[in-house]
Amino acid sequence: MRGRGPMMGKDPKELEAMREQQKRNQMLRTKAEGHKNLAELYASQDKIDEAVAELKKILALSEQADVKEVDRLSKQLGQVYMEMAELYMKKDRFEDAKKVLTEGADKMKGTQPELAARLFLNLGNLLRKKGAPEEAEKAFKKSIEISAGELDKGPAKK
């Protein structure tokens, strides 16, 4: 006996719309990968502004994806924020790195709290290294707060 797949019983127009969205998501992923590769190339050539510009294009592309795709990409988007901050730090652009980490953490805390906590942790480390212990403390506490909130929810349900 064969099982019913997710496409069984769907309206043909709905099926076509789903296929089109899948194609669009695949093209968005391919385009994002191209921007990622360009960012890596530019970073290897010490072209930091160009590398960051390519990473920002990935973030913009994520806004064009459907909700399911954005959820799937969230972990990668968190990594994009971290990479941008690292690139800025290579050029001692502390304020830019701080801004990127804060922006990423704020955007991720609703959908990917574990990534938001990690971004706040990285922000705290950055602030500590730059001699801003009070700000570092706030960032570390924010990371702990987000992590504790998630742990208090209990084990993830499958």
C-alpha positions as CSV (number, residue, x, y, z in Angstrom):
1,M,0.0,0.0,0.0
2,R,1.4,3.3,-1.0
3,G,1.3,6.3,1.3
4,R,-0.2,9.6,0.3
5,G,2.5,12.2,-0.4
6,P,2.1,15.9,0.5
7,M,1.1,16.6,-3.0
8,M,-1.8,14.1,-3.1
9,G,-5.3,15.6,-3.1
10,K,-4.1,19.2,-3.9
11,D,-5.7,21.4,-6.4
12,P,-3.7,21.6,-9.7
13,K,-3.3,25.4,-9.4
14,E,-2.1,25.0,-5.8
15,L,0.4,22.3,-6.9
16,E,1.7,24.6,-9.7
17,A,2.0,27.5,-7.2
18,M,4.0,25.2,-4.8
19,R,6.3,24.1,-7.6
20,E,6.9,27.7,-8.7
21,Q,7.7,28.7,-5.1
22,Q,10.1,25.8,-4.8
23,K,11.9,26.9,-8.0
24,R,12.0,30.4,-6.7
25,N,13.5,29.3,-3.4
26,Q,16.1,27.2,-5.2
27,M,17.1,30.2,-7.4
28,L,17.3,32.4,-4.3
29,R,19.6,29.8,-2.6
30,T,21.8,29.7,-5.7
31,K,22.0,33.5,-5.9
32,A,22.8,33.7,-2.2
33,E,25.5,31.1,-2.7
34,G,27.0,33.2,-5.5
35,H,27.0,36.3,-3.2
36,K,28.6,34.2,-0.5
37,N,31.4,33.0,-2.8
38,L,32.0,36.6,-4.0
39,A,32.2,37.7,-0.4
40,E,34.8,35.1,0.4
41,L,36.8,36.0,-2.7
42,Y,36.7,39.7,-1.8
43,A,37.7,39.0,1.8
44,S,40.7,36.9,0.6
45,Q,41.7,40.0,-1.4
46,D,41.3,42.2,1.6
47,K,38.4,44.0,-0.1
48,I,36.3,44.3,3.1
49,D,33.7,46.8,2.0
50,E,33.0,44.7,-1.2
51,A,32.8,41.5,0.9
52,V,30.4,43.1,3.4
53,A,28.3,44.4,0.5
54,E,27.9,40.9,-0.9
55,L,26.9,39.5,2.5
56,K,24.3,42.3,2.9
57,K,22.8,41.1,-0.5
58,I,22.3,37.7,1.1
59,L,20.3,39.3,3.9
60,A,18.2,41.2,1.4
61,L,17.5,38.0,-0.5
62,S,16.2,36.4,2.6
63,E,13.4,39.0,2.7
64,Q,12.2,37.7,-0.7
65,A,11.9,34.1,0.4
66,D,8.7,32.5,1.8
67,V,8.3,31.8,5.5
68,K,9.4,28.2,5.3
69,E,12.5,29.0,3.4
70,V,13.5,31.9,5.8
71,D,13.1,29.5,8.7
72,R,15.4,27.0,7.0
73,L,17.9,29.7,6.2
74,S,17.9,31.3,9.7
75,K,21.0,29.6,10.9
76,Q,22.9,30.6,7.8
77,L,21.7,34.2,8.2
78,G,23.1,34.3,11.8
79,Q,26.4,33.2,10.3
80,V,26.3,36.0,7.8
81,Y,26.0,38.5,10.6
82,M,28.9,37.0,12.4
83,E,31.0,37.0,9.2
84,M,30.2,40.7,8.6
85,A,31.3,41.6,12.1
86,E,34.6,39.6,11.7
87,L,35.3,41.4,8.4
88,Y,34.8,44.8,10.1
89,M,37.0,43.8,13.0
90,K,39.8,42.9,10.6
91,K,39.9,46.6,9.7
92,D,39.4,47.8,13.3
93,R,35.9,49.0,12.4
94,F,34.6,48.4,15.9
95,E,31.4,50.4,15.7
96,D,30.4,48.7,12.4
97,A,31.0,45.3,13.9
98,K,29.0,46.2,17.0
99,K,26.1,47.5,14.9
100,V,26.0,44.4,12.8
101,L,26.0,42.0,15.8
102,T,23.3,44.0,17.6
103,E,21.2,44.2,14.4
104,G,21.5,40.5,13.8
105,A,20.8,39.5,17.4
106,D,17.7,41.7,17.5
107,K,16.4,40.2,14.3
108,M,17.1,36.7,15.3
109,K,15.8,36.6,18.8
110,G,12.2,36.1,17.8
111,T,12.8,33.3,15.3
112,Q,16.2,31.8,16.2
113,P,16.8,32.6,19.9
114,E,19.9,30.3,20.0
115,L,21.5,32.3,17.3
116,A,20.5,35.6,18.9
117,A,22.1,34.4,22.1
118,R,25.3,33.5,20.2
119,L,25.4,36.9,18.5
120,F,25.0,38.7,21.9
121,L,27.8,36.5,23.2
122,N,30.1,37.5,20.3
123,L,29.1,41.1,20.9
124,G,30.1,40.8,24.6
125,N,33.5,39.4,23.6
126,L,34.0,42.2,21.1
127,L,33.1,44.8,23.7
128,R,35.3,43.3,26.3
129,K,38.3,43.2,23.9
130,K,37.7,46.9,23.1
131,G,37.7,47.9,26.8
132,A,34.0,48.4,27.2
133,P,33.3,46.2,30.2
134,E,29.9,47.7,31.1
135,E,28.6,47.2,27.6
136,A,30.1,43.7,27.5
137,E,28.3,42.8,30.7
138,K,25.0,43.9,29.2
139,A,25.6,41.8,26.1
140,F,26.6,38.8,28.1
141,K,23.6,39.1,30.4
142,K,21.3,39.4,27.3
143,S,22.8,36.2,25.9
144,I,22.2,34.4,29.2
145,E,18.7,35.8,29.4
146,I,17.8,34.5,26.0
147,S,19.4,31.1,26.6
148,A,17.7,30.8,30.0
149,G,14.3,31.7,28.5
150,E,14.7,29.0,25.9
151,L,15.9,26.4,28.5
152,D,12.9,27.3,30.7
153,K,10.6,26.2,27.9
154,G,11.7,22.7,28.4
155,P,12.7,20.1,25.8
156,A,11.8,20.7,22.2
157,K,8.8,18.8,21.0
158,K,9.1,16.8,17.8
